[in-house]
């Protein structure tokens, strides 16, 4: 089919690198999968489009959820996850997550992850929609950085794993329903390279950068989801985008996440009048599910005619606040704010994708040899709204299950070659301007509150941009833009199909959940 690829190429003319196990992405899902795979294969390759630590994992603040406390159990964690997921979680996937999670977390600890402790025990905190304190954290609010450190160090020190930085995964290479490799752009040498592998794992993260307001780093542009879709892999639940309620809202300052754990430790939300408002919207107040808190904030902003609400910790011990959240405290101090004493201006921003490449319970996709895990994947474990701090756990549990499945059904790579030659020169594609326009379009029409009219406006703009798909994406920035457009259009199409509100998907023209929509939207491109 025309425009299947982002660039013109002929694999017969390109350098080819052979390996058994190829992983795209270097966050928690990718590195943990590589670590486990190296126990069984000695030629594991990890590709990352920038540095090994340029990931969303590295920025994760709150922690990782696991039923490891004396008053907790996988059964309780299971119930909280289902409730947060708005009746759309896949129960089997959730059971796997909560039952296998504690063991995977223990493996992290054995690798050297230094989670915070009090009196010799893990110091667990609580976050929104959790009924128990089950969030492990490190250095107060630098959990992701600690996990990234441990896994990066582990992988770099393993001679059975090769990490190649500055390698942009452009497109999957397939034949006869089998994924046999990946076309990449080596940014160091400015050239295309083919990686041929018997197992390919997409662990590229989400796509928060399709929105103007996001907590995600610039590298999170939906590349893995887009390339899988172009190759004929199924994608699922693309309409469900989680907007984090409390993101620093200062003009001229980069959006910065204020962890859910801040509210877990007693922080409250107040409006422009200084009134606490969350108890009016939900019995759990500030610890209600994230979608509930986001819509409550938006309602307050509309009522008050203001641009932000405020997070207040003034009623808490300032020594505890600054000690528990040193990273957030330092970041706010750079902008003249004191977390313990000031009202911190916050508003929602795109944070996490519940949808992604559809997988089974071992990360397998509908293409043989292709797996996905982490935020790029969708096994239905998060339903319509992810429970706080389940994301890091998801990457561990299902990354591990990929290795188990691949050992049992190690596919054989095909000897096919691929030629893509139907794209025109990249004339007239102004990448930076189009990226900004796309982000604004998604923010305005496919954000936390959606309508049919707004979604149709966005889809019409995507149709207007159809000519771009006939142009070769000659640079990594242009490739990212193409991936962002593909993912944004999938989000919008799914959001227009779902004529109800559920979890992270809210339609003001269909404001209630409907029983007949208790199902998943699965999209696949014919190739």
N, C-alpha and C positions, 0 to 999 in steps of 0.2 A: 504494500500500500504506500502511496506517495507520502512523503514527509514523515516517515517512520523514525528517521534519525535526525540529529541536530547538525551533523557535519557530513561532508562528502568524504568517502574513504573507500579503500579496498584492503581488506585484511591481508591479502597475499603480498602486499607491498610494505607492510608494517612490521616492525620488530615485535616478536611474540615472546612473552614470558610465561612459562609453564609453572603451575603450582597445583596442589591438591585442594587447598582450602583458601578461598579468597574472601576477605571481609572488607566491606566498604563502610568506613566510619570508625572513629577512635574514642567515642564516649564509653559509658559504662557497659552498654550492650555489646559493642564491637570488641572492646578489649577483653572483657570477661569471656566472651565466646572464643576469642583467639587463645586465651590462656588455657581453657579446657581442651580446645581442639589440639593444642600442641602436645597433649598427653598421648595422642593417637596418630598424629601426622607430623612429619618433620619438615614440611614445606608449607607453613601457614604464612600468608601474606595479608597485611593490613594496609589499605590505602586510605589516606585522608587528604582532603583537598587543601588544607593549610597545615599547621603544626599539630602534633599529636594531642596537645592540650587545648586546642581551639574548639571547644565543645560546649554544648548546653549543660552537660554534666558538671563541668568545672564551675559553673555559676550557681548550681543548686544550693540553696541555703537551708531550708527547713530540715530535711533529713530523709531517712528511709524508714518506711513503716514495716514492722514485723511483730508478730505476736510472741514476744520473748519475755514479757513481764510476768510476775507471779500472779497477778489478778486478770491476766489476759488469756486468750486462746484463739486458735485459728477459726473456731466457730464464730466468735464475736467479730473477728476481723472480716470474716466472710459476710456476716450480716450487714456490717457498716458499708462494705464495698457495694453490695447489691443495692442498698438504700440510696447511696450517693449516685449510683448509675441509672436511676430513674427507670427501673424495670426493663432495662435493655442489656444488662450484662449477660454473658454466657455463663451459666452456673458452673459448668465443668472447668472452664478456664479460671474462674475465680477460686474454686477449690484448689486447683493446682497452685495458684499464686500464694494463697495463704498457708497452705500446708508445706510447700517446699521452700517458702521464703525464709523461715528461720534458719534452715540449714545453709542456704546460700549466703545469708548474712554472716553466719559463723565462719564460712570459708573466707569471706572478706577480712574478718578479724584475724584469722590465722595468717593471712597474707600480710598483715601489719596495719590494717585500718584502725586508727586510734579514736574510737568513739568516746565521747565524754562519759565520765563515770562520777558517781557520788557515793562515798562510803564503800568503795570497792565494787559497786554494782553499776550496770549501765544506767545512765541518767536519762530516763525516757520523758518525753514531753507529749503534749496533745495538740492536735490541729483540728480544723473544721470537719465536722461530721464523723469524727472518731469518738467512740464512747469510752475508750480507755487511753491511757498514756502509753503509746506504743511507738513513738517516733525516736529513733536513734539519731544523734547528731554529733558533730565533731567541731572542735574549736568554736563552740557556741553556735555560730551560723555559717560555717564554712564546710558543711558536710560534703558537698559535691567536690570541692577542691581537694579534700582529703582522700576521697574515693578515687578521683582522677590521679592523684599523686601515687597512690598505692598501685593502681593498675598500670599506669604508664611505666613506673619503675619495674614492675614485674615483667611486663611484656618486653621492655627494652633489654632486660637482662636475660632473656630466653633466646638461646641460639637457634631454636626451632621456629622462631617467629621473625619475619622481616617486616619492619614498618617503613613504608614509603610515604613521606610527606610531600605536599605540593603536587599531588596526583588527583586530578579532577575526574571522577567517573562520569563519562559522557552518556553512554548508552549500553544496555545489555545486549549481548549477542546470543541469538537463539536459532534453533532449527528443529522442526518437528516436535514442538512442545517441550524442548529441552533447552535450558539456559546453560551455555557452555563457556561463557566468558564475558569480559567487559572491555569496551573501548574506553581508553582513558586519555586525558591530556596531561602530559608531563610538563608542568609549568616551569620547572627548572631548565629544561632543554627546549621548550616550545615545540613539542612534537606529539603526535598521536602514537599510542602504544596499545597493543592487544595483550590482555591477560587471559590466558586459557586456564580454566579450573574445573574440577569435577564438582565442587560445591561453591556456590556464590551466596554470600550473606549480605543482605541490605541492613545496615545499622546506621543509617545516615541522619537519623533524628527527624524532627517535625518540619514545619514550614511557617513559623511565626513571622518571618520577614515578608510574607505577602500582605501584612498589615502595617500601616504607618506607625501605630502605637503597639509596641511589643516588648516583652522582657527578653526575647531571644537574641543571641549574638548574630552578627551579620552573616555568618556562614550558614545559618539555618534556613535554607531556601527550598526545601521540599524535593531535592534532587533525586533521592532514592525512590520516592513515591512516583514522581513523574516518569522516570526511566522505566520503572516496572510497568506502569500503565501503558506507556508507548509500546512495550514489548508484549502486551497481551495479558499481563497479570491482573487479577481481580483486585479492586480497591473497595473498601467498605467503610460506612459510617463517616463519610467525608464532611457531612454537614455539621458534625459535632466538634466545635472549637471551644476550648475552655479559655475564658478571659479571667485573669487573676484580678481579684477585687482591689488589692492594695499595692499600687505601683506609684512611686514618687511622681508627683505632678507639679514640677517647677518649670516655668517657661525658660527655654534655652538650655535646659539640662537634660542629658540622656535619661531615658526612662530606666528606673532602677527598682527592682523588686523589693518590697518590704514583706518579708517572709510571713506565711500563715502562722508560724510558730509565735510571732509577736502577739497575735490575738490569742493563741493557745496559752500564753503565759499571763493573760489578763488584759491585753490592750483592747480598747473600745473605739468604736466609730462614732463621731459626732458630725452634725451638719453645720452649715454656715452660721446658724444661730447658737451653736455650742450644745445642741441637744443630742443625747444618745438616741438613735433611731432603730437599731436592729431588732430589739425586743418587740417592736410593733409589727415586724415582718415574719419572725420565726421564733419558736420557743427556744431554740438553741442560740439565739442572738448572734453575736459575732462568729460563732462556731457553726453556723448553718452551712450547708453545702455551698460551694463557690458560686454556682449559678444563681442561687437565691440571694447571696450577698451582693453580687454584681447588679442584679435587677433592682434591689433595694437602693443601692447607691445611685443608679441611674434615675430612679423615681425621685430621690431627694434632690438631685441636681436639677431635674426638670421643675420640681416644685419651688425650689429656692432660686432658680435662675443663676446658679453658680457653676464653676468649672471643676470643682473638686469638693470632696469631703475631707475630714481630718481624722487621723489616727492619734489617739491620746493614751499615754502611759503615765501621765502626771500623778496618778493615784498609787503608783507602784514604787517600790524601793529603787531609787536611781542607781545605786551600786549594783543591785541585781540586774537591772535593765542593761546597763553598759557592759557588765561582765558576761551576760548571757548572749548579747548580740554585738560583739565587737566589730564585725565587718560592717554591719548596717550603721552602727554608731559612727565609725570612721568615715564612711561614705557620706552620711548626712552632714557631719562636721565640715567636710570640704565645701559644702554648700550653705554653711552658716546655720545649721539646724542641730538641735540637741534632742536625740531620741527620747531621753528621759524627761525632759522639761517642756519641750515645744509641741505645739499641735503640728503634726506632719501632714502636709497636703497630699492626698492620694486620689487616684481614679483608676478604673479598670484598663487593662491592656491585654492583648492576645498573649497567651502563655503556653498552651499545650494542645496537641491534636489527639483526640480520642480515636479518630479514624486513621486509615493508612492502608498498606498492602494487606489484603486479606490472607490470614494464615490459619492453619489448623493448630492443634494443641502442641505441636513440636516445631512451630515456626515454618512449616512447609507451605508453599504456595501452589497454585494450579500449574505452574511451570516446573517440570522436574529439574532438580539440581539447584533451584532458587529458593532461598529461605529469607525470612525477615524477622527482626526482633527490635525491641525498644520502641521509641516513639514513631518510627517509620512503619511499624507493623500494627495490625489490628486483628487480634484473636477474639475480640469482644469482651476482654477482661475489664475494661473501664466503662462499658455501656455508653450512656449519653453524657456522663459527667464523671471524670476521674476523681476518686477519693484522694485527698491530699497525701503526698509522699508515697503513693503506690507506684509512681513512675520509675524510680530507681530500682525498686524491687522487681518490676516487670522485666527490665532489661536483664537482670541477673537470672531470674527463673527461666524465662523462655529462651534466652541465649544458651543456657545450659542444656535445655531440652533439644535444641537444634543439633548439638554435638551427639547426643544419644541417638537421635533419629538418623543422622548421616552415617553413623557407624553401622547401623543395621541395614541401611539401604543406600550404600555408597554408589551414586550413579556414575556411569561411564561417560566421559566427555566425547562429544561428536567431533568428527574431522571436517566439519563444514567450514566454508569460507563465506564471507559476507562482503557485498559491494553495495555502497550507497552513493549514488551519483546524480540525484535529481534536484539538488538544491541550488538556487541562484546565489549570486554574490550578495553580501550583506549591506548593500546600498540602502540608505534611507532609514536604517534602524538606529535610532538614537537611544542607546541602552539606558543611560542614567536617567534621562527624562521620562522614558517609558516605565522604568522601575518605580519612580516616584508617583507617576500617574496611577499605576496599578495599585500601589499601596493605599493611596487616597481613595480610589474607587472601592476597594474592599473595606476600608475603614468606614466609609459612609453608607454603603449599601449592604454589606455582608458582615456587619459587626455584631455586637451583642444583641441588637434588636433589628429584626428583619421584616420586610413586607414583600408581597408579590411584586409590587411596582418597582421597588428598589432592586430586587433580584433580577427582574427582567431588564432593568436599565443596565445593570452590570453585564448580563449576558449579551446584550446588544453591543456593548463596547468590546467584548471578547470577539464577537463576530467581525467587528470592524478591524480588529487586529489579526484576522485570519491570514492576511498576506505575509505576516512575519514568519509563519511556519514554512513558507516557501523559500526563505532565505537561510543561507548557511550561518550558523552561530560561530563566528571565527575566533572568539576570545572566551575565556572563562566567565567574564561578566555577562557576555551575551548568552552563554549556556545557562547561567543561573536565571537570567530573565525568562528564557524559554521555559525552564522548569517551573518557575513561579507562575507564569501564565497558565500552564497546564494544570497545576494544582489548584490555583484560584478558580478556574473554570469548573473543575470537579466539585469544589466546595459549593459554589454557587448553584450548579445544576441540582445537586443533592438537596440543598436547602430549599429550592423552589419545589421540588417533588414532595417534600415532607410537609403536608398541610396540617401541622399541629405544632405545639411547643413541648419540648422535652429536653431536660438537662441543659447542655450548652447551646442548644438550638432554640431560639425564641422568636416566634412569629407574632407580631402584634395583631395581625389580621386573623390569626388562629391561636389565641392565647392559652388554650388548654390542651392537655394531653388527650389522645384518643386511643381507645383500646385497639382499634383496627390498625393503628400505626405502631403497635408493639412488635416491630420487625426491623430488619436491617435493609438498607439500600446498598446493593452491590452493583458496581459498574465495571464493565470490561470493554476494552477496545478490540474490534476485529482487526487482525493483522494477517 
